[in-house]
Structures are given as structure tokens and as C-alpha cells.
Amino acid sequence: MSLAACASHGGADGGNGLRDPFERFNRATFEFNIKLDDAIGKPIAVAYRDILPKQVRDGIRNFADNLNLPVTFVNDLLQGEFKRAHGTLFRFLINSTVGIAGVYDIAKDAGLPGHEEDFGQTLAVWGVDPGPYLVLPLLGPQTTRHLGGRVVDIGFNPFGYVLTTTDLEWVGLITTTIDVVDQRERLIEAVDGLKKTSLDFYAAARSSYWQRRIAEIHNGRIATIVPGDDDIDIDDEDDESEAAPGSASPKPGNIDSRRAERSQ
């Protein structure tokens, strides 16, 4: 997760078009999540880092990312990103075979860098409003659009059906748990730094979440900012080749133009 500079307290308006009408509830839930993270999440992440060498952690991360590629593939197609869908399919085939179930990211070395797509991003491409900002216990920051997309993505992943029909649901639970720990390990310094430098940690985390989602929705491509819009120019390392001058284009559905039309 990309953590950005802190944002000032904005009441029901989270800034950049993000609405936070349930701020009182969100702040209380945020404090609960932070206390739980301080007591359990961070200590486990630190132990995970101390016990496992980086090469092993990278392999675990690659394996988890590979399991999610079918979800990315479906959403690439739904967004009309056929070139990216083609790359995602070949990444999955290469890493699942030569990369030994995705433990080794052979596809990246072959010129097929990875990216992630979810149905929340697809809904954004289709012009669906993000809805209000929510902070949920354990799940953390979401918009209602993002949350609904996560539910749909469960149905897009064929591995869930395979594990269920073979009575191996526990494998999926273990994989998900390890993936969560791995993600938290990658954020140790970023979260600590945000805590120390922000006057309002809640507002800073909210801003960071929203900037990251905007970058994901636009695939790291530069988007035109419409007054009152929620688009921020953020580059995505995985999409540098697609963001080259003369080759960049907005996602299908043209989020910016739709919002411009609504604002007129």
C-alpha cells in the first residue's frame, strides 16, 4: 500500500471527492483497529520478518499474488483492457508452471510485470459513484463501492470453488492469513512513519487510502483533474511502460469525462 502525506481534518468531506459522513463511527473503529494492530498485527509482522529471510517472504508474496491473477484477468476484461488481460493470462500460465505455482516471478523477468485489478475498480470505470467512506473492524478502510467489489471478486476466483469442493477450505484460510501478515510486514516502516509525522493519523490514513485507490483505478496513468473531482496524478511503478508519452490513455468508460459531464 502506498502511504502518502497526512491530510487535514475535513469533516464529512474527506478531500478529493471522498465523502466521510460516518466519521464519528469511522474514527472509533479506526482506533479499535490501531489498538488491535499494536497488540497483535505489528508484533506478528515483525516476527515474520525476523524469522523468514527476504527470499522466502518474496516467494510467499509471489505465490499469493499468483492465486489472485484470475480475479485480475476477469476485471481486465470487464474494463476493456484486453492488452493487460492478455499479459495477465500469460503471467498466470508462466508463473504457475515454470515459476512453480507462482513462487518465482518468472513472467516479470520475461517482460510481463504484474498489476492488480478488482471489481471495485471495474465499477469505477463503469462510472459508479464511490459512495461513503467506511472503516470496518479488521477490514480497515473501504468505500461502499470498494467493499461491494470485494464481495464480487470472491466469486471470480476459481480457487475458492476448488478448495470448497475438495474440503480444503482450510488451505484458503491459511493462505489468506499469511498474505495479510506479509502485507502488514511490508507496511511496518510506512505506518510507523505516518504515525510520527501526521497531526491527525485518521485523516492521514484516509487520504493515503484514497490516493492509492485513485492510482489503482487509473492504472497509474495521468488523469485530467476536473474541479471537485477525486482524481490525483500518481504514477504506478508496475505500469511505467504503459504510461509512456504518446501511449497513455484513460481506462475505458472515461471516468473523468463522465464526472465532467455531471458537473456541467
C-alpha atoms as one frame of an Amber mdcrd trajectory, in Angstrom:
protein
   0.000   0.000   0.000   1.218   3.465  -0.874   1.138   5.757   2.180   1.017
   9.474   1.450   1.360  12.706   3.399  -1.249  13.463   6.015  -4.449  15.293
   5.207  -6.129  17.918   7.318  -9.311  17.092   9.169 -12.135  17.702   6.703
 -15.353  16.813   8.489 -17.811  14.958   6.284 -15.657  15.708   3.245 -12.556
  13.506   3.224 -10.988  15.559   0.445 -10.629  14.961  -3.320 -14.270  13.948
  -3.616 -14.218  11.350  -0.836 -17.235  11.656   1.477 -16.953  10.676   5.137
 -20.457  11.121   6.602 -19.869   8.460   9.269 -16.668   9.992  10.587 -17.505
   9.569  14.267 -18.119   5.828  13.811 -15.126   5.530  11.483 -12.774   7.176
  13.949 -13.900   4.870  16.748 -13.410   1.815  14.543 -10.062   3.172  13.376
  -8.864   3.467  16.976 -10.009  -0.099  17.651  -8.117  -1.379  14.612  -4.966
   0.510  15.599  -5.016  -0.900  19.137  -5.550  -4.394  17.752  -2.712  -3.882
  15.290  -0.371  -2.607  18.004  -1.183  -5.606  20.184  -1.252  -8.361  17.559
  -0.752  -7.260  13.951   2.565  -5.454  14.125   4.263  -7.925  16.548   3.358
 -10.821  14.255   4.599  -8.897  11.200   7.897  -8.100  12.931   8.335 -11.756
  13.954   7.501 -12.843  10.399  10.252 -10.570   9.085  12.775 -11.685  11.699
  12.157 -15.411  11.228  11.878 -15.675   7.437  14.599 -14.396   5.084  13.578
 -11.966   2.362  13.852 -14.569  -0.389  11.292 -16.768   1.372   8.963 -13.820
   2.011   9.198 -12.844  -1.659   8.254 -16.388  -2.664   5.212 -16.349  -0.376
   4.166 -12.977  -1.775   4.582 -14.190  -5.358   2.519 -17.302  -4.613  -0.320
 -15.259  -3.101  -0.253 -12.771  -5.988  -0.411 -15.608  -8.491  -3.533 -17.023
  -6.834  -5.243 -13.674  -7.366  -4.418 -13.406 -11.074  -7.745 -14.962 -12.219
  -9.559 -12.115 -10.453  -7.313  -9.554 -12.136  -7.831 -11.262 -15.513 -11.638
 -11.112 -15.290 -11.598  -7.464 -14.237  -9.159  -6.584 -17.022 -11.697  -7.996
 -19.481 -14.653  -6.244 -17.851 -12.775  -2.934 -18.102 -11.975  -3.490 -21.777
  -8.253  -3.691 -21.000  -7.622  -6.554 -23.413  -3.883  -5.979 -23.753  -3.489
  -6.098 -19.972  -5.756  -9.159 -19.809  -3.504 -10.889 -22.343  -0.465 -10.103
 -20.200  -2.233 -11.281 -17.032  -3.165 -14.596 -18.641   0.393 -15.256 -19.780
   1.739 -14.227 -16.371  -0.501 -16.818 -14.765   0.439 -19.567 -17.208   4.185
 -18.881 -16.989   4.389 -18.437 -13.233   2.060 -21.348 -12.474   4.272 -23.723
 -14.474   7.856 -22.541 -14.860   7.540 -20.404 -11.738   6.457 -23.409  -9.631
   2.900 -22.354  -8.674   3.941 -18.715  -8.744   6.663 -18.902  -6.101   9.096
 -17.466  -8.648   8.013 -14.465 -10.720   9.484 -15.682 -13.994   6.989 -13.632
 -16.015   8.328 -10.342 -14.653  11.827 -11.225 -15.838  10.286 -12.064 -19.217
   8.853  -8.558 -19.554   5.393  -9.159 -18.087   5.189  -7.078 -14.885   2.229
  -7.690 -12.642  -0.682  -5.484 -11.676  -3.854  -5.933  -9.651  -7.446  -5.235
 -10.595 -10.591  -5.692  -8.530 -14.288  -5.269  -9.201 -14.333  -2.060  -7.191
 -12.017  -0.581  -9.815 -14.225  -2.010 -12.541 -17.269  -0.301 -11.033 -15.313
   2.974 -11.006 -14.513   2.520 -14.704 -18.213   1.970 -15.346 -18.960   5.292
 -13.658 -20.361   4.007 -10.345 -20.046   6.540  -7.518 -17.596   5.510  -4.758
 -20.164   6.033  -2.043 -19.308   6.971   1.540 -16.031   6.144   3.240 -16.123
   3.403   5.864 -13.630   1.978   8.338 -14.629  -1.560   9.266 -13.323  -3.743
  12.082 -10.371  -5.820  10.846 -11.094  -4.989   7.178  -9.995  -1.379   7.570
 -10.729   1.472   5.115 -13.228   0.967   2.300 -15.709   2.833   0.210 -19.045
   1.114  -0.314 -18.045   0.627  -3.958 -14.760  -0.993  -2.918 -16.496  -3.198
  -0.338 -19.110  -4.394  -2.797 -16.396  -5.128  -5.325 -14.507  -7.284  -2.837
 -17.586  -9.444  -2.342 -17.996  -9.945  -6.099 -14.288 -10.770  -6.508 -14.754
 -13.800  -4.250 -16.953 -15.284  -6.955 -14.389 -14.501  -9.654 -11.674 -16.637
  -8.077 -11.921 -20.286  -9.211  -9.564 -21.461  -6.458 -12.287 -20.844  -3.903
 -14.606 -23.301  -5.669 -11.845 -25.883  -5.995 -10.973 -25.732  -2.300 -14.630
 -25.895  -1.275 -15.455 -28.926  -3.414 -12.378 -30.790  -2.157 -12.946 -29.925
   1.533  -9.726 -27.922   1.595 -11.168 -24.589   2.734  -8.512 -24.515   5.459
  -5.853 -24.111   2.779  -7.502 -20.907   1.597  -7.774 -19.638   5.172  -4.083
 -20.261   5.833  -3.082 -18.655   2.529  -5.190 -15.583   3.238  -3.775 -15.254
   6.754  -0.185 -15.473   5.529  -0.931 -12.932   2.806  -2.340 -10.488   5.387
   0.747 -10.917   7.583   3.006 -10.414   4.574   1.206  -7.211   3.581   1.500
  -5.880   7.130   5.229  -6.678   7.154   5.715  -4.525   4.064   3.995  -1.614
   5.804   5.918  -1.592   9.081   8.058   1.462   8.319   5.351   3.258   6.321
   2.741   3.021   9.078   5.229   3.973  11.797   6.351   6.963   9.746   2.781
   8.132   9.122   2.005   7.907  12.837   5.015  10.041  13.727   4.615  12.720
  11.070   0.834  13.243  10.953  -1.074  15.577  13.236  -4.244  13.594  12.586
  -3.433   9.938  11.955  -7.015   9.091  10.990  -7.162  11.830   8.337  -3.705
  10.877   7.061  -4.668   7.216   6.708  -7.904   8.180   4.977  -6.047  10.363
   2.486  -3.470   7.645   1.891  -6.151   5.041   1.212  -7.988   7.268  -1.253
  -4.896   8.321  -3.182  -3.924   4.673  -3.543  -7.383   3.748  -4.838  -7.321
   6.602  -7.349  -3.949   5.445  -8.642  -5.223   1.874  -8.975  -8.386   2.952
 -10.792  -6.363   4.902 -13.361  -3.677   2.226 -13.715  -1.080   4.815 -12.766
  -1.852   6.867 -15.844  -2.129  10.644 -15.640  -5.761  11.659 -15.335  -7.253
  15.058 -16.081  -8.398  16.753 -12.879 -11.893  18.163 -13.001 -12.699  20.806
 -10.360 -14.188  18.950  -7.410 -13.068  15.606  -8.828 -11.348  12.885  -6.827
  -8.543  12.201  -9.298  -4.896  12.693  -8.334  -1.896  12.263 -10.616   0.027
   9.313  -9.197   2.406   7.080 -11.124   2.322   3.318 -10.664   5.650   1.517
 -10.985   4.037  -1.575 -12.472   2.590   0.455 -15.330   5.541   2.649 -16.289
   5.730   1.088 -19.729   2.057   1.848 -20.360   2.346   5.389 -19.058   4.985
   6.414 -21.610   4.316   9.649 -23.552   2.078   9.037 -26.505   0.900   5.656
 -25.268  -1.153   6.616 -22.228  -4.900   6.507 -22.386  -7.554   6.529 -19.692
  -9.379   3.375 -18.752 -12.464   2.622 -20.795 -15.536   4.346 -19.500 -13.532
   7.560 -19.149 -14.196   8.379 -15.514 -13.011  11.950 -15.930 -15.264  12.827
 -18.846 -18.307  11.347 -17.121 -17.702  13.363 -13.991 -17.061  16.466 -16.077
 -20.405  15.995 -17.769 -22.158  15.630 -14.416 -20.507  18.808 -13.114 -21.631
  20.909 -16.040
